[in-house]
Amino acid sequence: MKRCMFADFTFKIPFEERIRLIKENGFDGVMLGFSDGLKYTQYEIVRNFGLEIENVHSPFDRMNALWKICPVSEYILDRTLECVKVCGENGVKTMICHPTDGLVPPEVTRFGIENFGKIIKCGKENGVDIAFENIQLPQFLDVLFDRFGSLDNVRFCYDTGHENCFSKNTDCLTKFGNKLACLHIHDNDGEIDGHMIPFDGNLDFEKFLRKLKNLDRQPPLSLELYMSKSPLYKNAAPDSFVKRAAQAAAQLEKLYQSI
């Protein structure tokens, strides 16, 4: 199986240095963010290192503004549409999109459905799949997949850590597995979304991998890790962090093959 790592695992070192560490530790590809300083230039840098681009994550703060008319609604929609278009221009097949933001659910509105419809339509026009991710409120996946799930470019991104700390009693991977496009693999303690290296928390990765293996398609093992979100890595050096991440990815693949 191919292995990928999130390029923005830290901002302590320059982007090129992060990509070099990911490459040197044997990863096949990266997941990218969409920060102002890199959103137009990062693709060539990654490909010059011989790495694949698994997907780009659209900005996710204030996404509830897509459900309720407010002063930033137009801006949030426009920046998401821009991310779709830039993905298309740079040959990136998949864009990750959060349906909501935070623990307080917005009202499901016609305004919101129309906004997400525009994002999906833009994806189709630009050859980009829109992969909706399970976050704090996975019930909004039901809303979006009930309305748009029959469309070919509407896909699912499964996040292991979010389910472990936000929605333990759900099984989004099985429920939306037929639409699975990509994975966000990380660990936590079941309470805080720490985006830890696999096997540093309490997530049952064997259970996750058994479910994954039962699906028709298994995307790359993609680690979405942050050095800053857990005190475990407070004093870690970026190079040792990426090395440990690569070892965890290899351990995940070995466990997957043994099932």
N, C-alpha and C positions, 0 to 999 in steps of 0.2 A: 504493500500500500504506500502511496505517496504521503509525505509528511510536510506540513506547512507550519509557519509560525507568524504571529502578528508582529508587524514591523515596529509598531509603536509600544513595545513592551517597556521602554524607558525613554526619557528625554534627556538623560544625563550625558549622552554621547550623540554625535551627529548621525543623521539618517544613514549616510553611506557606511559609517562604521557599524551600525546595527545590521545593515544588510550583509556586510562582509562577515560578521559573526554568524549570522544565520546560515550563510552559504558554507562557511568553513566547518560548521558542525553537522553538515550532511542533510539539511532540509532541502526539499525539492522546490518549495515555493513559499510565498508570503501572502498574508492578508494585509491590506492597506487601509489606512484611515483617509480622511479628506480634509486635512488641515490647510489653512490658508497658505502657508509657506511651501507646501509640497504638492498640492492637489493637481497642478498642471505638469510637474516635472518628475514625479517619483517613478513613473512607469518605465522610462528609458533607463534610469539608474538601476532599477531592479533587473531589467532584462540584460543589461550590460554585465551583470554578475552571473548570468546564466540561470536565473531563478524564474519560475512561473508565477503569475499573479492569479491567485485563487479567487479573490473577490476584493471589492472595496466596500467599506462600511460607511454609509451616509451619516452625516451629523445627526445626533439623536437627542440633544437637549431640546426642551420645549415642544416635543412632538404632539402634546395634547392640543396645541394651537391649531392643528389640522382638524380637530373635531368641533371646536367652538370658535366662533368669530371673535377675534381680538386684535389688538394693534400689530402683533407680529405674525399673524396667520399667513399673510401673503409672502412675507420674507421666508418663513419656514418652508412653505411650498416651493418657492423659487429656488432656494438653496438645494432642496432635494431633487428638483428637476434638473438643476445644473449638474449635480453629481451623476445622475443617470446619463446625461448627454456626454459628460467627460469620460465616463466609462465606455460609452459607445465609440467615442473618438479614439480611444486608446486600446481598443480590442479587449476590454474586460467584460467577460460574459455575465457576471453576477454582481449585483449590488445588494448589500444587506440593509434592511429597513426596519426600524422599531415601530410597532403600531401605536404605542403610547409612551408616556414618560412619567415615572413615579408610581406611588402606591395608591393614589386617589384616582379612581376611574372617571374619565370624562363621560359625558352622556353620548350614546351612539346617535349620531345625527345624519341627516341627509347631506349636510355640508361636509362632514367627514368622509362619507362614502364617495362623494363627488371628488374630493381632494385625492383620495387614494386611487380612485379610478383614473385621474389625470396622471398620477405617477406611473401606474401600470401601463397606460396608453403610451406615455413617453418611452417607457422601456421597450415596448413592442416596436415603436418607430425607430429606435436606436439599436435594436438587437441585443437588449439587455434584459436578463431575468431579474425580477424583483423578489428577493427572498426575505419573507417576514420572519422575525425572530421571536422566540418565546422569551419574555422578560418578566416584569413583576405581575402583569395582568394577562395571563395566557388566554383568558376568555375572549380577548379581542382578536385572537387568531381565528376563533370560531366565526366571528362577525365577518372578517375579511375573506376567509376561505369559503364560507357559505355564499358570499356575494360574488367572489372573483375566482374561486378555486378551479373552475372549469377551464380557465385560460392557461395556455401553454407556458407563458412566461411568468406566471405566479407560482413561486416556489417557497420552500421552507428552510430556515436555518435553525438547527437544533443546538441549543446551548445547555451543556451538561450542568454547569455551575448554577445557572439561574433556576433550573428546576430543583436543584438540591437545596437552595436556600429560600426561594420565593414560593414555590408551588409543589411541595413534596408529594401531594396526593394526586398529581396529574401524571399523564404518560404521553407527552406531546410527540415523542419520537415514534411511538406506535400509531398514534392517532393521525399524524400528518406525514407519516413515513413515505407514503406514495408520492409526496411532493418534495422530498428531501433533496436539497441541492448542495448543502455544505454544513459543516460542523464548527461549533465553538467549544473546544474542549478545555476545561480548567477545573480546578478543585476548590473546595472551601470547607469551613467547619459546620456547615448547615445553617448558619445564622447570618454571617456576613459575606457579601459578594466579593471575596478576596482575590479572585482570578489567580489562584495559586497553581504551581506546578503539579500535575497529576501525581497522586499518591502522597502529597503533603497534607491533605485534609482527610475527610471521612466519606467521600463519595465512593459508591460501590461501582467501580469501573468494570468489573466482570459482568454485572447485571446490565450495564449500558451496552457493552460490547456484544452480549448475547442478543439483545434487541436489534442492534445494528446489523448483525450477521443475518438475521431473519428477513431483512429487507431485500428488495430486488436490486438496490443500488447502494454501494458504499463509497461515499466521497472520501477525499484525503483526510487523514488524521491531522486536524488543524488546531493548534494550541493558541488560545487567546489569553495571553498572560500579561500581567502588569507587575512590575517590581514594586510599585508604590502603594499597592492596595493591601498588602499584608506585612505585618511587622517581621515576619520570618526573613524577609529579604532586605531589611533596613540597611544592613552593612555589606550586602552582597555586591560583588563587582559584576558588571554586565557580561563579561566573558564567561565567568563561572556560572552565571544564571542561565545563559544560553546553552552551555555545555550540559547542565543538569536537565534543562528542558529537552534537549536532544536525547538524553538517556531515558527520560520518561516516555518520550514518543516511541523509542525502540521497545521499551517494556510494554507499552500499550499494544504495539503490533505483535509482539511475541505472545501476549495474553490472548489477543484476537485469534491468532493462528492456532492456539491450543484448544479453543472452544469447539 
